[in-house]
Amino acid sequence: MATIKDIAERVGVSIATVSRVLNYDSKLSVGDETKKKIFEVAEELSYRKKKVKRTAAYKLAIVHWYTEKEELDDLYYMSIRLGIENRCEALGIQVVKMYKDTTDKNEEIHGIIAIGKYNKRQAEELRKQTENIVFVDSSPDDDQYDSVLSDFYKATENVLQRFLDNGHTNIGYIGGRESYDDQTEVIEDPRRVCFENYLSQRGIYDETKVYMGKFSVEDGYLLMKKAVAEHGDKLPTAFFAANDSIAIGALRALHEEGISVPNQVNLIGVNDISVSKYIYPPLSTVKIYTELMGETAVDLLVERLTDRQVAKKVVLATKLVIRGSST
């Protein structure tokens, strides 16, 4: 594993600065460009490049539903993007990045990889530019478009069963709400759905222990503070955080409240972003193979460009990684 020193040397900043950025220190005054570079280098140093045969010369667009600013709050999508870019570099494919606030529909491209949540209407808008589209992290139409997803429902089951096996029955959830950019509907999160179903079937679901906000460090912090204030001595002994950013914020709140992790509260996140290894205690999490999601998306698009006609949906498995924040 790359060290904080390795990251600092690559970026050209101090070890202390890297440490505070990776821990989302709210008191640190550092520009977004520096933060972005630190996060990208952290991801790249954990990414194992694969040797592949070069393909024909293509020009692909990565359409990202997050802005660059939002990407810093949720490194999940940054990691997918880097997986796509590294795969394209290995294959000799030219990449054009288009964030939702900078999309250029006049760009001449062979295909699109759309990262994030898209509905059918948005998919049809993208299709006006090219029919060769792969969606990563959503599947607006299984019959029409290629897609790459991870099995978040099964991942949630694995986390909850881990808690139950370790004797936890007082279990909380901190998650995020997302909606499509056109605000047509709120997106149903399989983690939230599974959490309710799995615990309800065992008679231990408690809606008062479910907290919803944004998929950000700040909301994880605020929601955990709220949970501590509301439950006091009856605070859940285990929390499932819907992503690592939320978990990092929640961990900071627990530290401030003097609540020991994992002795008093177990905490498990989702994604296994590179930052999760550097915080204290190191974060237990579900590894989502984001780099592989990106690589697979590129490979699917190349298949499309070489005459595959039938849409393909790839759902990747996940892996529970236990570190210091849980037993």
N, C-alpha and C positions, 0 to 999 in steps of 0.2 A: 504494500500500500504506500502511495506517495505520502510524504510528510508535509507538515505545514511549512517547513523550511524549503522544501522543493518548490512549493507553490509560490512562496515569497520570492525566491530567486528568479523564477520564470516571469513573474509580474513586475519585479523591481520595486517591491515595497517591503516594509519591515514584517518580521514574523508576528509581532503584536497586532499589526493592522490586519493581516490575514486571519489570525485567530478571532479577532473581534468581528470581522465581516462574516466569517463562517458560522459564528454563534449569533448572528443577527443582533449585535449590540446596538440598541436604539440610541445610545448616547454618542456613538461614533459619527464624526462628520467626515464622510468620504463620498466623493461623487459617484453617480450611477455608472459611469464608464469604468471606473476602477473596480467597483463591485462586480460588474459584469465580467470583467477580465479575470478576476479572482475566481468567480464561480465557473467560468468556462474552462480555465486551466485546471481547476480541481476535477471537473468532469473528464477532461481530456486525459489527465494523468491516470485516471482509473479505467480508461477505455483501451481495450486491446485491439489494435488494428489488425485486420486479416488481409492476407495476400490473396488477391482475386485477379482473374483475367480481365483485361480491359475490354470494354464493349464498344459499340459504335458511338459516334459523337452525337450526343443528345443535349438538349438544353431543357432543364426542368425548373419549375417554379415551386418553392415551398411557400404555401399560403398558411399563415399562422393566425389563429383567432385571438391570440394575446398580443398586446403591444410589447415593445422591448422593456418598458417600465414594469408592466405586469409580470413579465417573464422572470424578473428578479425576485418576485415574491413567491413564485412556484416553479422551482427548478425542474420539475417533472417534464415540462414541455421543452425546456432548454436542452435537456438530456436527449430527448427524442430527436430534436433538431440536429444536435451534434452527431448523432448516429447516422442520420440521413446525409449530412454533409461529408462525413468521413467515408461513407460508402460511395458516394458520388465521386469523391476525390480519387478513391482507389480504382473506380471504373472509368475515369476520365470524362465524367459527365459534368457539364457546366450547370451551375446552380444560380438561380435568381431568388432572393428572399423577398417575400411580400408579407408584411404584417398587415393586420386588418385596417390599420389607419394609413397605409402607404401602398395599397394594391394598385398596380398599373395594368389595366386590362388591355392595353395596346402592345404589351410585351409579346413577342413572337416566341412561343415555347412548344415543345413536343408533348409535355404532360405536366400534371399538377400533383403534388402531394400536399393534402390539406390536413394540418395538425389541429386537433381540437374538436369541438362539438358543432356539428352542422346538421340541419334538418333537410328535408327533401327540397324545399323551395330554394334554400341556399345552394344545395348541390346543383340544381338546375341552372342557377346563375353562373356557377363555375363552369358548367358544361358548355356554356356559350363560347367559352374561350378554347376549350379542348374537350374531347370525349375521353381522353386518357387521364383518369383521375383515380388516385388512391387516398382513402381517408384513414387517418391514424387517430385512434381513440374515439371514433364514432363510426356508425354504419347507417347512413341515412336511407339506403335502399339496397338490401342484400342482392336483389335480382339485377341491379344495374351497375353497381360500383364495387370495386375491390376495397377491402378494408382490413385493418390490422388492429386488434384489440387485446386486452389482457383480461383474465377471468377474475374480476374484482369480487364477484359473489363468492366464489370458492375461497379466495384469499381471506375474506371476512370470516367465513366458517372456520378456517384454520386458526385464525387469531382467537376467536371466541372459544373454540375447543381447547386451545392452549390455556386460556384463563380458567376454564372449568376444570381441566385436569389438575391445575395447581390450587384448586380449592376456592376460587373466586366465584361468588354468586352475586355480589354487589358491583355491577359493571356499568360504567358510563361510556358515553359516545360523544365525541366532538367532531362535527363534520361541516361541510360547506354546501351552499346552494349555488347552482349554476343555471343560467338560462341562455337560450340562443341569442345571438346579437340582435335579431329582429324583435326580441322580447315577445315572441308568440306563445311561449310556454316555458315552464320551469322543467329542467331536465331531471328525470328520476335517477337517483344515484343507487346503483346496486349494493354499495356498502351500507347505506342507510336502510335499504329495504331488507337486506339479509340480517342486519343487526336486530331489527324488530322481529322478523319472522323466527330467527333461530332462538332468541331468548324467550319469545312468546310461547313457542312450542314446549319450552321447559318450565314455563310458569314463573319466570324471573325478569320479564321485561318491565321496565319502569320508565314511563315517558318523561318524568321529572328529571331523569338523569341523562337526557338527550339534549345536546346544545348545538345549535346550527348558526353558522355565520358565513364567512368567506374562507377560501382555501389559502389563508395567509398566516404568517407568524403572529402578526398583531392580533388577529381574531382568535387564534389559539390561546394567546396570552389572556385576552379579555374574557373569553368564555371559561377558561379554567379558573380565573379569579372569581367569576360569577358562581361557578360550581362550588368552590370552597366557601363562599359567603352563604350560599343557600343550604348547603348540606352539613357544614361544620364537622362535628365528630362522626357523622354518618356518611362522609364523603366516600364515593365508590373506591374500593381497594384496587380497581383496575380500570383503565381507560383505553378505549380504542380510538385513535385519532385517524381521520380519513386520509390525511397525507402527512408527510414528514414536516412540512412547514408549520402546520397546525400543531404537531407534536412538539416541535422546538419551542414554539411560543408557550405551550402548556407547561413544558418542563421549566421554563424560566419562571412562570407564575408559581409553580410548586416550590421552587428554590426560595423565592421571596417570602412565601408563607411558612417556610421552615418545615415543609413536609418532605420527608426522606423518600427518595426514589432509588431502588425499588422496595425498600423496607416497608413503607407505609402505602405507597401507591405504585402499581405496575403501569407502565405506559408503553404502548406499541403503536407505531405509525405505519405509513404505507409509502412506498416508492423506492426506498433505499438510495436516495440521492447521496452524492459524495459527502455532503456536509454532515450527514448523520453519523459518520464515523468520528468526527472531530469534536463534537460537543461533549459535555460531561453531565451525567454518564453517557457513554456512547448509546445511541438510540437503537432499541430493538425495532424491527420494521419488517414489512413484507417487501421482498425484492421484486420490483417490476422490471422486466428486462427491456428498459427503454431504448438502449442502444440497438438491441435486436429488433425492436419494433420499427425503428428507423431504417435499419438495414433491410428488413423484410419488405417494407413499403417500397424501397427503391427497386428491389428485385421483382416485386409484383408489377411495377410500372414498366420495367424493361420487358417483362413477359408480354404485357399488353402491346407494347410497341413492336414486338416481334410476332404479332398476329394471334395471340390467345384471345378468344372471343367471350368465353364464359366467365362471369364474375366469380371472384374467389374471396372468401372471408377466412382470415387466419386469427385464431384466438390462442394466445400464448399463456402457458401456465405461469405460476408465480412460486416464490419460495419464502418461507418464514425464516428470518435471520434474527437470532436472539443475541442481544448484547447486554449492556449494563443497566438499561432502564426497565428490565423485566426479568423474572426468574424463569 
